[in-house]
Amino acid sequence: ASAHGWHMVKTRRVFLHLRSGSLPSSPTLLVLEVRSFDFFRLGLTEVHSTAPGIAHLKGRQYQSLGQAAQELQAELFGRDSGYCDYMREYVAYCISSFSGAWDAHLGKGTRNVVLHGERFESSFSPGLLNTYVELAPDSLVPGGRWVAAGDLLPLVQVSVPDAS
């Protein structure tokens, strides 16, 4: 797909956290690195780091973020735990300038996606034009914000030319 006409979020590396709750103090269970990403496609994914009790998962690779999320959901919470809405449940710790445009556009679009044979709406951010964010593997840098994975889409490598 051509970048022309697309507004997109740009980054160098994609780290997504599965946290045990939504409070700022909620601990992270594991961090995935999405090594291959292009607009709405989140491909090859690896377990980057984990909480101490599940360290055996570190380094595991999956064909896509979706596959990683489902297999890890079953491993962590049991086969009967249902499906993981990974675009909402996985979050990124974003470091950026966070202008007014960021707040105005983040997660304001919706698109229909089909997961596990069911169609539902997923938010994305069509208005974040050529916005650069750093997605950190931890939340140590002050001033960052937790953002749902879906709200960062479309996501591209920083080297992709700006949309006009």
C-alpha positions in Angstrom: 0.0 0.0 0.0 1.2 3.4 -0.9 1.8 5.9 2.0 0.2 8.6 0.0 -2.9 10.0 1.6 -2.4 8.0 4.8 -1.9 9.6 8.1 0.4 7.5 10.1 2.3 7.1 13.4 6.1 6.5 12.9 8.4 4.7 15.2 11.7 2.8 15.3 10.7 -0.2 17.4 7.4 -1.5 18.7 7.1 -2.7 22.3 3.7 -3.7 23.6 3.0 -4.5 27.2 0.4 -6.8 28.7 -0.3 -5.4 32.2 -2.1 -6.9 35.1 -4.5 -3.9 35.4 -5.0 -0.4 34.0 -3.7 1.7 36.9 -0.4 3.5 36.4 1.1 1.3 39.1 -0.1 -2.0 37.5 2.8 -4.3 36.9 3.7 -5.5 33.4 3.3 -9.3 32.9 5.2 -9.3 29.7 6.5 -7.1 26.9 6.3 -8.1 23.2 8.4 -6.6 20.5 6.7 -6.5 17.1 9.6 -6.8 14.7 7.7 -6.5 11.5 5.0 -3.8 11.2 3.5 -1.9 8.3 0.3 0.2 8.6 -2.3 -2.2 10.0 -0.2 -5.3 9.7 1.6 -6.4 12.9 3.8 -9.3 11.9 6.7 -11.2 13.5 6.5 -10.8 17.2 8.9 -11.9 20.0 8.6 -12.0 23.8 11.1 -9.3 24.8 10.8 -9.5 28.6 8.5 -11.0 31.3 7.7 -11.0 34.9 9.9 -13.3 37.0 7.5 -16.2 37.2 7.1 -16.6 33.5 10.7 -16.1 32.3 10.5 -19.3 30.3 8.5 -17.4 27.7 11.2 -14.9 26.9 12.5 -15.1 23.4 9.5 -17.0 22.0 8.6 -15.9 18.5 5.2 -15.8 16.7 4.1 -15.1 13.1 2.0 -12.2 14.2 0.9 -10.1 17.2 -2.5 -11.8 17.0 -1.0 -15.3 17.2 1.3 -14.2 20.1 -1.6 -12.7 22.0 -3.8 -15.8 21.7 -1.1 -18.3 22.5 0.1 -16.3 25.5 -3.5 -15.8 26.7 -4.0 -19.6 26.8 -0.6 -20.1 28.4 -1.1 -17.5 31.1 -4.8 -17.8 31.8 -5.8 -21.2 30.5 -7.3 -22.5 27.3 -10.8 -21.6 28.6 -10.0 -18.0 29.2 -11.5 -16.8 26.0 -10.0 -14.6 23.3 -7.7 -11.7 23.9 -8.8 -8.4 22.4 -5.2 -7.6 21.9 -5.6 -4.3 20.2 -7.1 -3.0 23.5 -5.4 -5.3 26.0 -1.8 -4.7 24.8 -0.6 -1.2 25.4 2.5 0.8 24.5 4.4 3.2 26.7 4.7 6.2 24.4 7.2 9.0 24.6 6.4 11.9 22.4 5.8 15.7 22.4 2.0 15.0 22.9 0.6 18.1 21.2 -3.0 19.1 21.3 -3.3 17.3 17.9 -2.3 14.1 19.7 -5.2 14.4 22.1 -7.6 15.5 19.4 -6.8 12.5 17.1 -5.8 9.6 19.2 -8.2 6.7 18.7 -10.8 8.8 17.0 -11.3 6.5 14.0 -13.0 3.1 14.0 -12.6 0.3 11.5 -14.3 -3.1 11.3 -12.1 -6.0 12.0 -12.8 -9.7 12.0 -11.3 -11.8 14.8 -12.1 -15.4 15.5 -14.9 -15.2 13.0 -16.6 -12.3 14.8 -16.8 -8.7 13.4 -16.2 -5.9 15.8 -15.1 -2.3 15.8 -11.5 -1.4 16.6 -10.3 2.1 17.2 -7.3 3.6 15.3 -5.9 7.1 14.7 -6.3 8.2 11.2 -5.6 11.9 12.1 -2.1 11.5 13.6 -0.3 12.8 10.5 3.4 11.7 10.4 3.6 11.7 14.2 6.8 10.3 15.6 6.6 8.3 18.9 9.2 6.3 20.9 7.6 3.1 22.2 9.6 2.1 25.2 10.3 -1.5 26.5 9.7 -0.2 30.0 8.0 2.8 31.7 11.0 4.3 33.4 11.1 7.6 31.4 8.8 10.1 33.1 6.1 11.8 31.1 5.2 9.0 28.8 1.6 7.8 28.3 0.0 4.3 28.1 -1.8 3.9 24.7 -3.7 0.9 23.4 -2.0 -0.9 20.5 -5.0 -0.3 18.2 -4.9 3.5 18.8 -1.3 3.6 17.4 -2.4 2.3 14.0 -1.5 2.9 11.2 2.1 2.4 12.4 5.1 2.5 10.1 8.9 2.5 10.3 10.4 6.0 10.8 12.1 5.6 7.4 8.8 5.6 5.5 8.5 9.0 3.7 5.9 11.4 5.2 2.4 11.4 3.7 1.8 14.6 1.8 
